[in-house]
Amino acid sequence: MHFYAGILVAPLLFLAAATGLLYAGSWQAEKIIYADELTVEQVGESTVPLSTQVSAAKAAEPGGKVVAVWPAPDAEATTRVIMEAPGLAEGQTRTAFIDPYRAHVNGVLTTSGDALPVRAWLSEFHASLQLGEFGRNYSELAASWLWVVALGGLALWIGRRRSRKAQLVLPDRKATGRRKTLSWHGAVGLWAVTGLVALSATGLTWSKYAGENIGQLQDRLGGATPTVSAALTPGGGSDSGSGGGGEHAGHVMTEDMEMPPAPPTADIGIDKAVTAARAAGATESLQVTLPAKGNGYVVKEKDRQFPVNLDTVAVNPADGRVIDVLYFSDYPVLAKLTRFGIDLHMGQTFGIANQIALAALAVALMLLTFWGYRMWWLRRPTKDRTLSAGRAQPRGTWRKVPVGMLLPLAAVTAVVGWFVPLLGMSLVAFLAVDAVLGAVAVRRAKTAG
């Protein structure tokens, strides 16, 4: 499997590594390219109300509908006002960058989530090579095989005989030819294997086919990611009855809760909603989703750098009461691990150190692919003029495996192949290719005899 996957899937792994390398660098590139939009010209003594900043954004983008606001996370940053607008692709929005001290519009860009144009393009390039849903199969196939190739290579490398133990972890500089290439391939692979397996696992969590199976399994194990309840009752109150915060009501009650319910059409405004959310515990790097039909304000922390700040507060727009609070500490363990894994894969958890580690893994995978092909080229049968991919596995290998080991191995392989569908389908194809090569070898042997 290591051989066939290396020959046939390695091009996809190389592409995933190359595009991932570009994406790892996009975080810092974004800060440089869009410095004018992301930072203020001069830090002022005090900021203007968020409502004033929103009004400035509306004036800059008259056709846009404001759906969310990200208040400036630090003194030098701009506020982002996110708007839906006609003519945009699915998932895209128009974002106005507002100087919070002067309500000046520093620029308006088409964005996807938190990604500005360059990072959004590179993200889609990494995920699908800009080929849409069909292209996503490439990245899922690469992620499906990466852990198999990495662990298979680890087993092969550890199982080799060597004269010095140091050759296990360091390349043999005295080796020449194919042995030298193998030495570098094995040693670098040993150091990179943990990171490569982690990238494979986290990449599969949001893939199309395997990701759906992983999500269903996570739900069945009680590890689904919870969501805050922002729904309102027809009378203008919250669906929690008392207007408290559900199980967290005792932690967030304020004097404002003694006020009589306001009319359903009233809106306290974004500034008071943020104040209420801050009092309830949402304080770091906020994103505010404006009320939609039947829902209140949702104020969520979006600081994913460790230690994370991801608490969420829902606020009733009529009277400022806290509807619900969801603390990240209350997430199920599996939901936390999924969040950490995705953010590590994207280079967010440890900031620039995380991004450098991802870039190093990408370069390592590209080198491993190059060395793998070089070994195959050096090993190719030079005396045979016919096209060949190298020596096939000896026939009858499966028959030598004890039944007590073969049956469980086959069962596990079948389960993994079903759970990770693109791995299963391509594995069947590899077995078919192997059978054909074996049959051709047998016929040639009989003809030669």
N, C-alpha and C positions, 0 to 999 in steps of 0.2 A: 504493500500500500504506500509506503514511503517513496518507493521508486516511481510508481504510476502517478501518484499525486504530485510528486516533484516535477515530472515531465509534463503532465497535462494541466495541472491546476496552478503550478508555479507562476505562469504569466499573470493570472488573476491576483495572486498574492503580491507579485511585484507591483502591479497597478495599484492595489489597495495601499501598499506601503508608500509608493511615490505620492499618491494623492493625499494620504494621511500625513506625510511629511509637510506638504504644502499647507494642509489645514492646521497642523500644529504651530506653524509660523504665522498663521493668519491673525491670531490674537494680538500679537505685537504689531503686525503690519497695519491692522485696523486702527490702532492708537496713533500711528504715524500718518496714515493716509487721511484719516478723518479727524485730525487734531482740532481743526477749526470748529467742527460741529460738536465735538465731545467736551471741549474745555472752554471756560470763560476767558475773556480777554484780561479782565482784572477782577479780583475778588473784592466784593463790596462789604459794607458794614452789616447790612441786613437784606434778607430776601423779600421779594414781593409775594403776595398771596398766590397760591397755586391757581386759583380761579382766574387771576389776572394773566398768568402765564398761559393758561388754556385759551383765553380769549385771544391772545397774541398768535397762538398756533392756528386758531380758526381763521383769523384774518389772513394768514399766510397761505392757507390751503382751504379756500372757500367751499370747495365741493366735498370736503372730508367730514366724516362723522367721528367724533372723539369716542373711543371705546376704552382707553386706558391711559394712565399717566404714571410715569416713573420719576418721582421727585429726585432732584440732584443728590447722589449718594455721598458726595463729599464737597468741600468748599470750592474746589476748582472745576467741578463737573457741571454740565448742563442738565436741565430737566428734559425728559423725553415725553412728548405728547403724541400718542399713537392713534392714528385715524384710519378708518375704512374709507376707501374711495373707489369710484367706478373705474373699470378698465384694468384692475390689478389681477394677477394670477392668484390661484388659491394659496392661502397661507401668507400672502404678502400684505403689507400695510404701508401707509405713508407716515413717517415719523418726523415731527418737527422738533428741533433741538433749541431749547429756550434758555437764554441767560437768566438765571433765577434772581439776579440782583436788579436787572434793568428791563426784564420782560422783552428782551431783544431776540429776534429769531436768527440764530446762527446758521441755520440751513434746514432744508427739508430733503429727506432721502427715502427711497423705497427700501423697506426692511423686511426681514423674515424672522419673527420672534425677536430675539435680542441681537441677531446678526445683521450687520450693515452689509452693503452690496458685495464687497469683495469676499468677506467670510461666508456670506450666504451662498455665493456662487461656488466657492471652494468646497463648502459643506455638501452641496448637491453633487459636485464633481466627484467627491470621495464616495458618496453613497450610491450614485447611479451613473457616473461618467456623463452626466447631463443627457441621459437617454430615457428619462422617465421611469415608469414602473418596470418596463422590460429591463432597463439597466440596473435596477436594484437587485436583480438575480445575480449579477456578477459579484457584488459585495457580500451577499448572503452565502454564495457558494464558496467564496474565499474564506469567510469567517467560519463556515461549516467544516472546512478541511484544515484550517490553520492549526487547531489544537491536535488533530490527528497526526499531521506532519511533524509538529513540534515534539509531541510525546514519543512518536515512533522513532524520530531521529535521536532523541535522548536515550531511548532504550538501546538503539544500535550503537551509539557512541560509548555508553557505559559498558556495554558487553564486549567491546573490543579488547584484545590483548595488547598490552603496552609494556615497554621495558621500564619506564619511570612513571610514578604516580602523577608527577607534575604535568605530564602530557595530557592528562584528563582535563585540566582546567586552563592550560596555556598552550598556544600553538607550538609545534616542534619546528624551530627555526633551522634545524639542520636537515630537515626532510627536503626532498626535491620532487618535482613532477606532481603526479596525482596524489602522492602521500602528503605533500606540502599543502595542497589545496584542501584535502580531507582534514588535515590537522586544523586549519583555520576554520573550516566549515563546522567541525565538531566543537571546538573550543568556544567560538563565538555563539554557537547555538546553545551550548550549555548555559552560558551566562544570560542569554536572552529568553530561555524557554519559559520561565515563570511569567514574564511580561507578555510574551506572545500568547500563552494560554489565557491570560486575563483579558487581553484584547479580543480574543476569539469569543470568550464567554460573554463579555459585556456587549460586543457588537451584535451577537445573536439576540440579545434581549429586545431590540427594537427592529429586528428583521421581519419580513412579511410572513413567512411560513413558520419557521422555528420560533419566532417571537410570539406568534399567536399561541403556540403550544406552551411556551414558557409562561406566558401571562395566565393561561387557564390553570396550569399547575400551581402557580403562585397564589391564585385566588382560592383554589381548593385547600391549600395549606394555610389559609388564613393570613396571607402576606400581601393582600391587595393594598395599593396605596389609597389611604382614606382621603376624603374631600370634605371641605367645610360646607355647611348648609347655609345658603344665603337666601332661601326662599321666604317670601312674605305672605301673610294671610290676606284675604281680600279686604279686611278692615284696616290695613295699614300696619298691623303689628307683625311680629315674626312668627314662624311656625313652631317656635319653641314654647309658645304660650305666654310666659311671663316676660319675654323680651330679654331674658338673661342669656347666659352662654352655654346652655345645656349642662353637661357635667362640670364645666369650668365656670359656671355662673358665679360661684362664690369668690373667684379670683378677680373678676372684672367689673363688679357692680360699682356704679358711681352715683353721685347725687342726681345726675341727669335722669336716672331711671325712675325717679319719683315724679317726673313730669307727666301730665296726661298725654295720651296718644295724639299725635299731630294728624292733620288730614292726610289722606292717601296721596294727594297731589303735591304735598310739601316736600322740599328737598333742602336739607341743612347745608348742602354744598360740600365740595371736596375737601376744603380746609378743615371743617369741623369733623368730617368723617375720618380724616387722617389723625386728628387729635384724639378722637375716641379710640382708634385702633392702637395708637401709641400708648395710651393709658392701659389698654388691655394686654400689652406686651409685644406688639409688632413695632420694632424700632429701627432695625438695620436694613438699609438698602431696599426701599419699598417699591412695590408696583401696585397701583390702584386700578382695579377694574370698575368702571362706572356702572351704575345700576341699569340693568336691562329689565324687560317686562317681567314683573313678579319676583325680582331679585333685588337685593340691596348692594351696597358697596362691598367689594372684596379687597381687603388690603393684605398683601402677602409679602413677606420677606423673601428676597432672592439672592442672598449672600451665600454662595455655595462653596466658598473657600473655607477650609477647615480652621477652627470649628465652625460648622455651618449655622446659619440663621435662616430658618425656613418656616417660621410660625405664620399662621394665617388667621385673620379676624374678619368676620362679616358684620357690617354695620347697617342698621335700618336707616334709609335716607330720610324718613319722615321725622324722626325724633332723635337720632343719634344713639339709640340703644344698641348694645352689642347683641347680635343675633346668635352668633356661634364663634367659638375659638378652637382652632386646631393647632396643637403644639407638635413640633417635629419629634419631640421626645416621646410622644404617644404613638408614633408610627409603629406598626409591627416590625420585627427584626428584618424580615425578608424585604419589606418595602424600603427600609433604611439602606440595606445592602445594595438593592437595586439602584437607589438614588446615588449612593457613593460610587458604584461601579460605572454608571453612565457618565457621571461628572468626571471621574478619573479618565475614562476613555476620551472625553472631549477636552481634557486639559484644564479643567476648572478648579479642582479641589485644592491643589497646592500652587496655583498660579503659574508663574514662569518656570518654576522647578518641575512642575508636572508637564509643561509643554516641552521642556528640554528632554525629559525622560521619554516622552512619546516620539520626539524627533530621533533620539538615539535608537529606539526600538525599530522605527521605520527604516533607518539606514542599515541596521543590523539585518533586517529581513531582506532588504534589497541585496546586500552582500551575500547572504546565505543562498539566495536564489541564483545569483551569478556563479558562486562557487559550485553549487549543485549542478548547473548546466555544464560548467567546465569539467567537472569530474565525469559526467556522462560522455562528454566529447572525447576526453582522454581515454575512456574505457571502451569506446565504440569499436566494433569489429572491423578493423582496417583492411583485412584481407578479403572480406566479403563485399563484393561490389553492389549487392542489392541493398535497398533501403532497409535499415534496421534501427531499432530503438535500444539495442543492447541485449544482453543475455536474459532470456525469460526464466522464470522460476522453474526448477526441475519438476517434471510431471509426478503426480502421486504424493505431493507433500502433505495434503490434507489426510490421506490415508494413514500417515505415520503418526498423526496426533491421536492420543488416547481418547476414546469416546467420552469418558467422564470429563474431559477438558473441552472437547470439540463441541458438544451439545450446548453447554452453558455459554461458550464463546459465540456460537451461532445465534443463540437466543438474545444475548446482550446486543450483538451487532444488529439484529432485526429490530429490537426496541429502539436503539439509538437511531437507526436509519428511519424509523417511523417518526420519531420525535424531532429529528432534524432532517426534513424531507429531501432537501437538495443533496445532502450528504448521502442519504440512502439511494437515491436515484443514480447519482454519479458512481457510487460504489458498485451497483449492479452493472453499470456500463463498463467499469474497469474489469470486473470479473468476466464479462462477455469478451472483452478485448483479450484478456489473459487466456481464456479458453480457445479463442481463435488462433492466437499465436502458438499455443501448445499444439493444437491440431495441425497447423502448418509445419511445425518443427517435426512432429511425428511422421507426417507424410514425406517430408524431405529426407528424413532418416531412412524410411523404407525404400524410397526411390534410390538413394545413394547405395543402400545395401543390395 
